[in-house]
Amino acid sequence: MKRGVTLKDIARKLNMSVSTVSKALSNDPTISLPTRARVKKLADEWNYIPNEAARHFKLSRTSTIGLIIPDLMDQYYALAINGAEKVAGQHQYNVIIAQSHEDPGREDEIVDLMLRNRVDGLLVAISKKREDMSVFKKTAYTGIPVIFFARPPKEDGFDAVISDNEHGAFKATEFLIKKGHKQIGYIMGPESMSVSYTRLDGYRRALDKYKLPYNGALVKSVDFTQEATFAAMRRFMKMATPPTAFFAFKNYIALDAIEYLKRKHPALLQQIDFAGFGNLPLLQYLDHKPVASIEESSYEMGEEAARLLLRTIHEEIPEEGRPVQHIQISCKLLVHK
């Protein structure tokens, strides 16, 4: 792996002492403003990380990896954490876990904190609102690898371990079609997430295979909140011909949609079918649940993401010297009784 930029590198380039560079970056008043400006400009250009991360990265590894997820309460991510911790433990690595609460700003703060605490690499399921990838580009550039899992970035050029989202969406939609449904809605995830569109591709491919027309009015994006799902369901139910079945981006969304029917259209509960991503353990205890789920094997995803990260940490090939790695985890359809 490429090492991080050091104070010595900056000092050599600017023909200054390491002490002068250190003081300039700390805004020491004994260093002139022009000198401070020159040092900071080069430090920004070279993606220098201050304090602990840059001082210690060259000297040693901490045998610690950081894992950032949107929500610890989501059973999907809890299982992924277990898989990652198992693999990390087998290689004598510790895992620091943090949740972003779907906030990119908080995510940036967590990355910065983990770098300052000298993690050797990061496993990240990015927040649904993430657009600017600069913090992760900078992290990778400085020699600290980042592996994304579950939610791949929109931008190319990042390593990722993901579900076979398109085929999973195809299977779920096909199952509903084979049950006799011809008017199938897709409750899509946030438009900022590339996986929302990948699953849309699978939904459309199933419609196309069975000669059902695609109707954009049957696709509505939600942001994972109950309020957004309720609003989408209200619009669906106001259609001249409402859907008789729904493919949901994730089963938490499906459960919110079912809750909406309970409150507003209880007579339709037995008539409308749902299928979504995520075979949640709690489903077995529910009276009203999706008729089928796409099992994503998030535990296996956590394992594979940790393995890829550890290989990347220990490999000698520079990041720019190898192709981007994408690993897909197969999905399977589970029918609920």
Buried (B, 14 or more C-beta within 10 A) or exposed (E): BBEBBBBEBBBEBBEBEBEBBBBBBEEEEEBEEEBBEBBBEBBEEBBBBBEEBBBBBEEEBBEBBBBBBBBEEBBBBBBBBEBBBBBBEEEEBEBBBBBBEBBBEBBBBBBBEBBBBBBBBBBBBBBBBBEEBEBBBBBBBBBBBBBBBBBBBBEEEBBBBBBBBBBBBBBBBBBBBEBEBBBBBBBBBBEBBBBBBBBBBBBBBBBEEEEBEEBEEBBBBBBBEBEBBBBBBEEBBEEEEBBBBBBBBBBBBBBBBBBBBEEEBEEEEEEBBBBBBBBBEEBEEEEEBBBBBBBBBBBBBBBBBBBBBBEBBEEEEEBEEEEEEBBBBEBBBEEEE
